[in-house]
Amino acid sequence: MTIDWQAFWLTLRLAATVSVILLLIGVPIACWLAFSRWRGKFLVESLVALPVVLPPTVLGFYVLVALGPHSPLGRTWQSMTGHTLAFTFTGLVIGSILYSLPFAVQPFAASFRSVDRRLLKASAVLGASPWRTFLKVVIPSARAGLISGFALSFAHTLGEFGVVLMVGGNIPGVTRTVSIDIFDQVQSSNYASANQTALLLLVLCFGLLTLVYGLNPRARALGAGQ
Amino acid sequence: MSESGLKVAVRHEFGRNAASRPESFSLQVDFSIDPGFTILFGPSGAGKTTLLDCIAGLATPQEGCITSSGRKLFDSRAKLNVPPQRRSVGYVFQELNLFPYMTATENVEYGLFKLPLAERCRLATAILAAFGVESVARRRPSEISGGERQRVALARALVTDPAVLLLDEPLAALDAATKTTILEDLRAWNRTRQVPILYVTHSRGEAFALGERLLVLENGRIVAQGAPHEVLSAPLQETVAQLAGFENIFDVTVDSQHPERGTMMCRLGPSQVLLETPLVRSQVGDGLRVGVRAGDVLLAVAPPTGLSARNIIAGSMTSLQQRDVMVQAVVDCGVSFQVHLTLAARDDLRLAPGNKVWLVVKTYSCQVLRP
């Protein structure tokens, strides 16, 4: 048996979905973290950073419980769609979003914090609304951080294991990702196969990061490795 | 104040509990300015930038009222605070704050987004040409010279046709020639528009070259206002004197008065040195203060004769210190005088500490200050 292409495409689809959604929800969160003056901000910062230190199985366990038929979310979803969220691709997406959240939000927030506030003033006195300032000044200034946050959340989702296993299990074509495939190959002593898949993932991740840093030298200065 | 002027009466306090500023700072001003240049003059930390920020809406005063061309921009009692983007205030920042990832043209067009593209292009091209920087239109701020950046920043603020123009030391980093031509361009621009321009500077040269009127801000308060030559040549207050560059400020006692000559003799401090100064309203025996610029004092190594200057004071050289291309000498005449010399003068006269020297001070180089 060689590379499980089904698992491979599923993983890419998952990573793409998760990183796009994280870009959409991570930017407002990061923006709030960077610009809010609320004193209790550190609570939200800690919450966002939690997945960095939390064992994936712990996060996966709670996500599984939250998605299950006994939780309000799980019940609502079931009554709307007729099936549970656990062990589905959607469930996997939700778990992965939570797991990769800090890898998107932290570089976003770091780059928003590093935007020169004086440029925001210049924009305002030139007649720009806060929204226009955000689009024309904040986003272009923070481009490096946005790209690296997007790439990191993509790469991080590619390689995720614990949460996926807890939330999604191992259903081929639905929730079976590359890392689970590798684990399976090793379990059944298919070292050659495991090596092929692992090498492909390694090359892919390395290529992705090279592309990000190569295109975008400023990303290096940001905390891309956090 | 005319209808097209700017009227500012605000109190703005900040910095309480802030570690960076152990004492709270308060800005409390009440003034109005007419169309044309008004110079805002003051040392760093006087609150000049804070005042401009209040006018532009980038800082919110605790109380007060700001009116531009009859339009209320801020009124604490009416709870009115027009956001900066709707104040129609042009602001050229000290650091310029050009958008680094935009070309000169894109920077200039930034404030014109409400206009159609063709109109935007036409206005940007025209103003870049008017300020002589059309050749760098396609370049980014990092690719052009300091002077060109300043011109682009001015063009960006002016192209929006603001009702008030705030300039925060925009020409501080430029050489005199470049500065002069930019100021000429600015005057030409304002000849047709006639908007009030509040121009922050700490340079006397700029204050004299530009100003129809001068506001002196010190520690958050306006301590003097008037025409530059009034405020700077006959200072009423010592803070103004220090701002205007009087390195020597002496306590004096009026010794005798000569109304027929328009002069009086003043004794310097506890010494026996008498100084002839312009006559001011005072009585013999009154304590006053006299300011003399270090650059207005001549220095001789032999007793000078045949001079029109009335004050010739003997003393001895205490120290000579080189400051850039100038030498700062301290001469003890019973009181200590600071004198500025050129390097060549020091070398030609072979000046050294301990030398016997004579100081020459013209009567009208002595500015009498209110005590």
Interface residues (C-beta under 8 A of the other chain):
Chain A: D116 R118 L119 K121 A122 S123 A124 V125 L126 G127 A128 S129 R132 K136 V137 P140 S141
Chain B: A56 G57 L58 P83 P84 Q85 R86 R87 S88 V89 G90 Y91 F93 E95 N97 L98 F99 Y101 Y110 G111 F113 K114 R156 A157 T160
